[in-house]
């Protein structure tokens, strides 16, 4: 519960006076998809290097996809109303 509370507190503090941009989500998902295809191609070409490329796959595929998804959660919550992020922050205490 503490991580969820910290996330919504961050979202409220950062986006209470400005709207999150949907372009950041597009960039994050495009980046994750592009590198995901590159890593998938690498796996199909040579399956022996699976463990060696795992840190890179996490860094270049999973992290941007996760950040894009979290940004999308914030944007969708803020679209519910002007004080939606504040209400969400209070409800997660």
C-alpha positions in Angstrom: 0.0 0.0 0.0 2.9 2.4 0.6 4.1 2.2 -2.9 0.7 2.9 -4.3 0.2 5.8 -1.9 3.6 7.2 -2.9 2.8 6.9 -6.6 -0.5 8.8 -6.3 1.2 11.4 -4.1 3.8 11.9 -6.8 1.1 12.1 -9.5 -0.8 14.7 -7.6 2.2 16.8 -6.9 3.5 16.7 -10.4 0.2 17.0 -12.4 -2.1 19.0 -10.2 -1.5 22.2 -12.2 -0.8 20.8 -15.7 -2.1 18.0 -17.8 0.0 15.0 -18.7 0.8 14.7 -22.4 -0.3 11.7 -24.3 2.8 12.0 -26.6 5.0 10.7 -23.8 3.0 7.5 -23.7 3.3 7.2 -27.5 7.1 7.6 -27.3 7.4 5.1 -24.5 5.3 2.5 -26.2 7.0 3.0 -29.5 10.5 2.7 -27.9 9.5 -0.5 -26.1 8.0 -1.9 -29.2 11.0 -1.1 -31.4 13.5 -2.6 -28.9 11.1 -5.5 -28.2 11.2 -6.4 -31.9 15.0 -6.0 -32.0 15.4 -8.3 -29.0 12.9 -10.8 -30.3 14.8 -10.9 -33.6 18.0 -11.5 -31.6 16.4 -14.3 -29.7 15.1 -15.9 -32.9 18.5 -15.6 -34.6 20.5 -17.1 -31.7 18.7 -18.6 -28.8 21.9 -19.3 -26.8 22.3 -15.6 -25.7 19.0 -15.5 -23.8 20.5 -14.9 -20.3 23.1 -12.4 -21.6 20.6 -10.1 -23.2 18.1 -10.2 -20.3 19.4 -7.1 -18.5 19.2 -5.1 -21.8 15.7 -6.3 -22.5 14.6 -5.2 -19.1 16.2 -1.8 -19.4 15.2 -1.1 -23.0 11.8 -2.9 -23.2 10.2 -3.4 -19.9 11.1 -0.1 -18.2 9.7 2.2 -21.0 6.6 0.1 -21.3 6.0 0.3 -17.5 6.6 4.1 -17.5 4.2 4.6 -20.4 1.6 2.5 -18.7 2.0 4.4 -15.4 1.8 7.7 -17.2 -1.4 6.5 -18.9 -2.9 5.6 -15.5 -2.2 9.2 -14.3 -3.7 10.7 -17.5 -6.9 8.6 -17.4 -7.4 9.4 -13.7 -7.0 13.1 -14.3 -9.5 13.0 -17.1 -12.2 12.1 -14.5 -12.2 15.6 -13.0 -10.2 18.5 -11.8 -9.6 17.1 -8.3 -9.5 13.4 -9.3 -5.8 13.0 -8.5 -6.3 14.6 -5.1 -9.2 12.2 -4.4 -7.1 9.2 -5.5 -4.2 10.4 -3.3 -6.5 10.6 -0.3 -8.2 7.3 -1.0 -4.8 5.5 -1.0 -3.7 6.5 2.5 
